[in-house]
Amino acid sequence: MNTAIGQSVNRVDGRAKVTGPGRYSTEITLGNIAYAVFIGADVPSGRISLISTSEAEQAKGVLAILTHHNLGRIAAQPPLIPSLLGMAAPGETFFPMQDEVVHYAGQPIAIVIAETLECAQYAATLVHVSYEETPSITTLEQGEDNSYEPERIFGGLIPGRQGRGDIEADLARATVRLDETYHFAANHHNPIEPLATTAVWDGDLLTLYDSTMGITATQLTVAALLGISPSKVRVITHFVGGGFGSKAMVWPHVTLTALAARHVGRPVKLLVNREQMFTSCGHREEQQQRIMLGANDDGKLTALRHHKLSLTSPFDNWAEPSLNMSERLYACQSYEGIYRLVQGNTMTPTFTRGPGESTGIFALECTLDELAYKLGIDPLELRIRNHADVDPATGNPWSSKGLKECYQRGSELFGWQGRNPAPRSQRDGNWLIGTGMATAVYPVALFMPTQSARARMYADGSAVIQAGTQDFGTGMATVMTQVAAEGLGIPLERVRFEYGDTDLPNTSSAVGSSGAGMVSAVVHNAVIALRDQIIARAIADEKSPLYNADPNSVVVSGGRMMLRDRPDSGETYGELLLRHRLQNTEALGSWTPPPLNTPYGLATFGAQFAEVAVDADLGLVRVRRLVGVFAPGRVLNPKTARSQLMGGMLWGLGQALLEGTYMDNQRGRWANASLGEYLVTVNADVPDVEVDLIEVHDEIVNPLGVKGCGEIGQVGSAAAIANAVFHATGRRVHELPIRIEHLL
């Protein structure tokens, strides 16, 4: 029996990353390369009345300066399409530098190209711009009176209104009602590697070295914007220094780099600096959520109303799908979810880790915690009473669940039973100690088209697997090596996984926690097709010990094909191939996800527990313990899975206590666009973290039953911490991040 899957294998690319040979897009070095920087608008709304480049053009090393006067027009602007659909996926339906209009601060208005990065940066300071500024809307408060209900959001994938049952009647009949409003500051991505693109033209062929979460999406988007065939565009991405959603969609800088390279006739590298990251790749929008709960005295939910108001751009109806899983998490006979938007002077928001669920579930789980205290029911018990045995939105069974097992295991690991539920009941010196919990849930994405991969077996017993995916730190190359070794029945060290190039068989962007399930499915199908092809050749070969055998009776282990009940009767892959004078043989594999109307509820579940200490005098919050238990289907590699889940839990800590981007209303710009002022979780903030996994069997989501765990680790973490803060202090905070002033 092969056991490569499920082993805690070290990363196959780990040595390259820690010793230096692993090259990120920022580090690509080519001969005769030039460097580009872009200049962002200083105002949030208006027109460019004058842009003077003459002084900058005279600076040493400057090759060209592009503005809306000389950039040229793009061929077409594709519609806003989420990148997991496998199509062109621009981050917004606006493309800059096409005219003089400014829609948001930081919008690219000029590009300086020079011999060195330093020359380009200096020359950019010599470009002088004058504006005719017009009134702007940059916060929810400014535009709330002009909010509207969109027909659909999220690139058209999700309706603006969802519901079931008679919400008004069920709220009226409820014996207990809660009505709470939550406000969320905007959040920004800060991967260790900012955006970076290098563009190289060879005649009419374009090669892009891009830091992206979807090489195919980059290829298709740039081709559409430039009006050329995708066959003329090659995208290479070997290593990505984090993405978290910032690199899921394709932002204008990629195409601008290609245009700059074509303009100067040489390779061009464009680097987005840290401050520009706050205005170049979307963000989690500022938002407000209102929840109304109706319940019986026993805590059973009867009605749930969940409304959301968020700030979007002037061009796109984008909102995080925060109401998607609140409709489906708990058994409840009536539900109403409505999105409302405010168009403001901002770029289009985008995916940010745990998009939708990390905010929507926060609001739901904090309100449910409040309901538990109001009724005098243990918060964990209340959730169990409202457990949804089937998908409440459709009545369909779950493809798999495991949530009750997560509750039980998490409670045991954390020591939840026997806790004193009274707020402010436990102290450690001057520290108030509190504990809290929350449910975690994240949808299983099945929007992507058919995926492809290639598997090739060599006569020496080694195999190469190819798929046009990318690894942005999740361990994709490692787990796909395990999937291939398992399917082919060969040792791990005999497998090489090649990826990061659109010349390889294409897969969709690995976003929405879909990467492991999507790519493992197609790699599995490719290696099984290859294995079966070789076995069929052996069965048809009179010289093979397996001649005329039943193919279902043949197994492979250690690279040797043999009969299941007669392991002494068989031969290796290599022996068969060499006898047929083949140095290698290959097979293509494909996988098409189940249709969207598959009659099953599709989601990953988990349970989060937190212990906090709050300084009674200063309001300082310190997280002491986090415990998370998750059921992500079949676990390909427990080590990389736990790493992702722990990272998500710690991001939830940042969401709860640290991360928030705030608008300077006077200037219409982000006031804290730097890592000095935008606070993220660092090692000193990290408490004891325990992650455990519950494996559940799932035959619906994909051939291996893999659901993914990239984002569910964040969902529920912030809510567990906020609920623990209430238990410690007796104060319920309805705003994120929780700040000292909320607790004083």
GITABEL-V317833 format. One record per backbone hydrogen bond with DSSP energy under -0.5 kcal/mol. CO is the residue of the C=O (numbers start at 1). NH is the residue of the N-H. E is the energy in kcal/mol with one decimal. If there is no record, write none. Layout:
BEGIN
CO_NH_E, CO_NH_E
END
This chain:
BEGIN
4_7_-1.3, 7_9_-1.9, 11_14_-1.2, 13_17_-1.9, 14_18_-2.3, 15_19_-2.0, 16_20_-1.1, 16_22_-2.3, 22_24_-0.5, 23_239_-0.6, 24_27_-1.7, 25_28_-1.1, 30_33_-1.0, 34_269_-2.4, 35_114_-2.8, 36_271_-1.1, 37_112_-2.9, 39_109_-3.1, 39_110_-1.1, 41_106_-2.3, 45_134_-2.2, 46_102_-3.1, 47_49_-0.7, 47_132_-2.8, 50_130_-3.1, 51_53_-0.6, 52_128_-2.1, 53_57_-2.5, 54_58_-0.9, 55_58_-0.6, 56_59_-1.4, 59_62_-1.6, 61_115_-2.2, 64_113_-2.9, 66_111_-2.4, 67_70_-0.8, 67_71_-1.7, 76_78_-0.7, 79_81_-0.6, 82_85_-1.8, 83_86_-1.5, 83_509_-0.9, 89_250_-2.8, 100_48_-2.4, 101_103_-0.5, 102_46_-1.7, 104_107_-1.8, 107_41_-1.9, 108_97_-0.5, 110_39_-3.0, 111_66_-2.7, 111_113_-0.5, 112_37_-2.0, 113_63_-3.1, 113_64_-1.7, 114_35_-3.0, 116_120_-2.0, 117_121_-2.6, 118_122_-2.4, 119_123_-2.7, 120_124_-1.8, 121_125_-0.8, 122_125_-1.1, 123_126_-1.6, 124_127_-1.0, 126_128_-0.6, 128_52_-3.3, 130_49_-2.0, 130_50_-1.6, 131_133_-0.7, 132_47_-1.6, 137_345_-4.0, 139_143_-1.2, 140_144_-1.5, 143_146_-1.8, 144_147_-1.6, 148_150_-0.7, 148_341_-3.0, 151_160_-2.6, 153_157_-0.5, 153_158_-1.8, 154_157_-1.3, 158_153_-3.0, 160_339_-2.6, 162_337_-3.0, 164_335_-2.5, 165_167_-0.8, 166_170_-2.4, 167_171_-2.1, 168_172_-2.2, 169_173_-2.1, 170_174_-1.0, 176_295_-2.5, 178_293_-2.2, 180_291_-3.0, 182_289_-2.7, 183_736_-2.4, 184_287_-1.9, 186_661_-3.1, 187_284_-2.7, 192_194_-0.6, 195_272_-2.2, 196_211_-2.0, 197_270_-3.1, 198_209_-2.8, 199_268_-2.1, 200_207_-2.9, 202_204_-0.5, 202_205_-1.6, 205_202_-2.9, 206_234_-2.8, 207_200_-2.4, 208_210_-0.8, 208_236_-2.9, 209_198_-2.0, 210_212_-1.2, 213_510_-1.3, 214_218_-2.2, 215_219_-2.4, 216_220_-2.7, 217_89_-0.6, 217_221_-2.3, 218_222_-2.4, 219_223_-2.0, 220_224_-2.0, 221_225_-2.4, 222_226_-2.3, 223_227_-1.1, 223_228_-2.2, 225_75_-3.1, 229_232_-2.3, 230_233_-1.7, 232_206_-3.2, 232_234_-0.5, 234_208_-3.0, 235_502_-2.0, 236_210_-1.0, 239_25_-0.9, 240_242_-1.6, 241_193_-2.1, 243_246_-2.2, 244_353_-1.5, 245_248_-1.3, 245_249_-0.6, 247_213_-3.0, 249_251_-0.7, 250_91_-2.4, 251_254_-1.7, 251_255_-0.6, 252_256_-2.6, 253_257_-1.9, 254_258_-1.7, 255_259_-2.4, 256_260_-2.4, 257_261_-2.5, 258_262_-2.1, 259_263_-1.9, 260_264_-2.0, 261_265_-1.4, 261_266_-1.1, 267_34_-2.8, 268_199_-2.8, 269_36_-2.9, 270_197_-2.1, 271_273_-0.6, 273_277_-1.3, 275_278_-1.5, 276_279_-1.9, 277_280_-0.5, 277_281_-0.6, 283_285_-0.6, 283_350_-2.1, 284_187_-1.9, 286_311_-1.9, 287_184_-3.1, 288_309_-3.1, 289_182_-3.4, 290_307_-2.7, 291_180_-2.8, 292_305_-2.7, 293_178_-2.1, 294_302_-3.0, 294_303_-1.7, 295_175_-0.9, 295_176_-2.1, 296_299_-2.0, 300_296_-2.2, 302_334_-0.8, 303_294_-2.7, 304_336_-2.0, 305_292_-2.6, 306_338_-1.5, 307_290_-2.5, 308_340_-2.4, 309_288_-3.0, 310_312_-0.5, 310_342_-2.1, 312_344_-2.5, 316_318_-1.7, 317_154_-0.7, 317_319_-0.5, 320_322_-2.5, 321_324_-1.3, 323_327_-1.1, 325_328_-0.9, 325_329_-1.5, 328_392_-0.5, 329_388_-0.7, 334_304_-1.4, 335_164_-2.3, 336_306_-3.2, 337_162_-2.8, 338_308_-2.5, 340_310_-1.9, 341_148_-2.0, 342_312_-3.0, 342_344_-0.5, 344_346_-1.7, 346_314_-0.5, 354_358_-2.6, 355_357_-1.2, 356_359_-0.8, 356_360_-3.3, 357_361_-2.1, 359_363_-2.1, 360_364_-2.2, 361_365_-3.1, 362_366_-2.2, 363_367_-1.9, 364_368_-2.5, 365_369_-1.7, 366_370_-1.9, 367_371_-2.2, 368_372_-2.2, 369_373_-2.0, 370_374_-2.2, 371_375_-2.1, 372_376_-1.0, 372_377_-2.4, 378_382_-2.6, 379_383_-1.4, 380_384_-2.0, 381_385_-2.3, 382_386_-1.1, 384_387_-1.4, 386_331_-2.4, 387_389_-0.8, 389_398_-0.5, 390_392_-0.6, 391_394_-0.9, 391_395_-3.6, 396_391_-3.2, 397_601_-2.7, 402_406_-1.7, 403_407_-2.6, 404_408_-2.5, 405_409_-2.7, 406_410_-2.8, 407_411_-2.5, 408_412_-1.9, 409_413_-2.6, 410_414_-2.4, 411_415_-1.8, 411_416_-2.1, 416_419_-1.7, 419_421_-0.7, 422_425_-1.1, 426_433_-2.6, 428_431_-1.8, 430_616_-2.3, 431_428_-2.7, 432_614_-2.7, 434_612_-2.8, 436_610_-2.8, 438_608_-3.0, 440_606_-2.2, 442_604_-3.1, 443_445_-0.7, 451_591_-1.6, 453_589_-3.1, 454_466_-2.9, 455_587_-2.4, 456_464_-2.3, 457_585_-2.1, 458_461_-2.1, 462_458_-3.2, 463_496_-2.1, 464_456_-2.4, 465_498_-3.6, 466_454_-2.4, 467_469_-2.1, 468_507_-0.9, 469_500_-2.4, 470_472_-0.6, 471_240_-1.2, 475_479_-2.3, 476_480_-2.3, 477_481_-1.4, 478_482_-1.7, 479_483_-2.3, 480_484_-2.3, 481_485_-2.4, 482_486_-2.5, 483_487_-2.4, 484_488_-2.5, 485_489_-1.5, 485_490_-1.5, 489_559_-3.6, 491_494_-1.7, 492_495_-2.0, 494_463_-2.9, 496_465_-2.7, 496_498_-0.6, 498_467_-2.0, 500_237_-2.7, 501_504_-1.9, 505_468_-4.2, 506_452_-1.7, 509_511_-2.0, 511_514_-1.2, 512_445_-0.5, 514_518_-3.0, 515_519_-2.7, 515_520_-0.5, 516_520_-1.8, 517_521_-1.5, 518_522_-1.6, 519_523_-2.6, 520_524_-2.6, 521_525_-2.2, 522_526_-2.2, 523_527_-2.6, 524_528_-2.4, 525_529_-2.1, 526_530_-2.1, 527_531_-2.9, 528_532_-2.8, 529_533_-1.9, 530_534_-2.2, 531_535_-2.6, 532_536_-2.5, 533_537_-1.6, 534_538_-2.1, 535_539_-2.6, 536_540_-1.5, 538_541_-1.2, 539_548_-2.7, 540_542_-0.6, 541_544_-1.7, 544_547_-1.9, 546_549_-2.4, 549_551_-0.5, 550_553_-2.4, 551_554_-1.2, 553_564_-3.3, 555_562_-2.7, 557_560_-1.6, 559_573_-2.1, 560_557_-1.9, 561_571_-1.7, 562_555_-2.9, 563_566_-0.7, 566_563_-0.9, 566_569_-2.6, 568_570_-0.8, 569_563_-1.6, 571_561_-3.0, 572_576_-1.7, 573_577_-2.6, 574_578_-2.7, 575_579_-1.6, 576_580_-1.3, 577_582_-2.9, 578_581_-1.6, 581_583_-0.5, 583_459_-2.6, 585_457_-3.0, 587_455_-2.7, 589_453_-2.0, 591_451_-2.9, 591_593_-0.5, 595_598_-1.9, 598_600_-2.5, 601_399_-2.8, 601_603_-0.6, 602_444_-1.3, 604_442_-2.1, 605_631_-2.8, 606_440_-2.9, 607_629_-2.4, 608_438_-2.1, 609_627_-2.6, 610_436_-2.3, 611_624_-2.6, 611_625_-1.6, 612_434_-2.4, 613_622_-2.9, 614_432_-3.2, 615_619_-2.2, 620_615_-2.4, 622_613_-2.8, 622_624_-0.6, 624_688_-1.7, 625_611_-2.2, 626_690_-2.5, 627_609_-2.7, 628_692_-2.4, 629_607_-2.7, 630_694_-3.2, 631_605_-0.8, 632_707_-2.1, 632_708_-0.9, 633_696_-0.5, 634_636_-0.7, 636_6_-3.0, 636_7_-0.5, 637_641_-2.5, 638_642_-2.6, 639_643_-1.8, 640_644_-2.1, 641_645_-2.6, 642_646_-2.8, 643_647_-2.2, 644_648_-2.2, 645_649_-2.3, 646_650_-2.3, 647_651_-1.9, 648_652_-2.1, 649_653_-1.4, 650_654_-1.9, 651_655_-2.8, 652_656_-2.2, 653_657_-2.3, 654_658_-2.5, 654_659_-3.1, 656_738_-3.6, 658_679_-0.5, 661_186_-0.9, 662_671_-3.5, 662_672_-0.5, 663_665_-1.0, 664_667_-0.6, 664_668_-2.5, 664_669_-1.0, 668_105_-0.5, 669_664_-3.4, 670_673_-0.5, 672_674_-1.9, 674_677_-0.9, 674_678_-3.1, 677_679_-0.9, 682_685_-1.9, 682_686_-0.6, 683_686_-1.3, 688_626_-2.4, 690_628_-2.6, 692_630_-2.0, 693_695_-0.6, 702_705_-1.2, 705_634_-2.9, 705_707_-0.5, 709_713_-0.5, 711_714_-1.7, 711_715_-1.1, 714_717_-1.3, 714_718_-0.8, 716_720_-2.4, 717_721_-2.0, 718_722_-2.8, 719_723_-2.8, 720_724_-1.8, 721_725_-2.3, 722_726_-2.0, 723_727_-2.1, 724_728_-2.3, 725_729_-2.4, 726_730_-3.6, 727_424_-2.3, 730_732_-0.5, 731_733_-0.7, 734_183_-2.2, 736_185_-2.2, 739_742_-1.3, 739_743_-0.6, 740_743_-1.8, 740_744_-0.6
END
